[in-house]
Amino acid sequence: MALELTDANFAENVLKSDKPVIVDFWAVWCGPCRMVGPVVEELANDYAGKAVIGKLDVDNNPEVAQKYGIRNIPTILFMKNGEVVDKQVGAASKDVLEGKLKAIM
């Protein structure tokens, strides 16, 4: 299951992670986010223990969203060693997201 990320736990779970991280920026009212959500959950199950995969609700956690300049959702950031190394804006297939994750592992 994808980790629920917040402004409060973002640094601990994402920036300090020794594993690659996927952060799905989403909101309850966003249609495309609901399409990507199950794909993110699948990746979280497939890569449990190998990568940190989390979801951050932009309405409830504006600080992190603002820090990373998230203007459109869904936006998925791929991070390694606390740095953004890739990004996907808009809905994407599991193959696309998994390819980007494998590239940073």
N, C-alpha and C positions, 0 to 999 in steps of 0.2 A: 504494500500500500504506500502511496506517495506520502511523504512527510508534509505536515502542515507548517509552512514557514510563516513567520510574522516579523514585524519590525524588531521585536524584542529578541527573537532567537536566530535571526538571519546570520549575524556574525559568527556565532558559535557553530551552527550547522553548515554554513556555506563557506564563509571566508576562511575558517580554520580547518576545513575538511582536507584530509590527505588523499581523498578519492575525487575523481571527476564528479561534477555536479550539474544537474539539469534543474533550472528554475522555471516553472510555468507560471507566468503572470496572467491572471484571469479575473473574472468577476461573474457573479451569479446571473446577471442579466444578459451576458454576452453569448449569443447563439453559437458562433464559431468556437468559443471556449468549451462549450458543452460537447462539441464534436471531437475536440482534441483531448478532453479530459480522460476518456477511457483508454486512449492510446498511451497517455502519460502513466496511467495506472498499470497498464500492461508492462511498460518498460520498467516501472518500479519493481514489479514482481520478477521480471526476467533478470534484472541486474541487482537484485538484493545482495548486499554485501560487497558488491564490486563498484557501485556508484551511489551517490546520494541523489535521489530524485524527489523534488518537492514542488508544492504548489503554493503560490502567494496571492491571496485575494487583494487586489489593488485598492478596493474600496475601504477595507479594514486596515490596510497597512500602507499608507501613502508615502511614508518616509523612504522606504527601500525603492518603491516604484519611481519616485521622484529622483532619487540618487542615480538611478540607472537610465533616466530619461525615457521611461516607458510611456509612450503616447498612444500606441495602438495595442489592443489585445485581441487574441492571445499573442503574447511575445514569449518566446522561450530562449533563455540564455544558457549557454554551455560554458561552464567555468572550470578552471583548473588552477590550483594554487592561489585561490582568491581573485583571479583575474578572468574577465570575460574573454573567451577565445573564439566563440562563434555565437550566432544568433539566428533565430527563425521568427519572422514576423508573419502572423496569419496562420491559418490552419495548414497542417502538413500531414502526410501519411506516416505510418509507423516506420516504413523503410527509410524515409528521409531523416527522421529524427534519430533512428538507430544508427544510421550511417554517420551522422555528425557526432554521436556519442562515441562510437567505436574509434573515430579519428582522434579523439583526445585521450583514449585509454592507454 
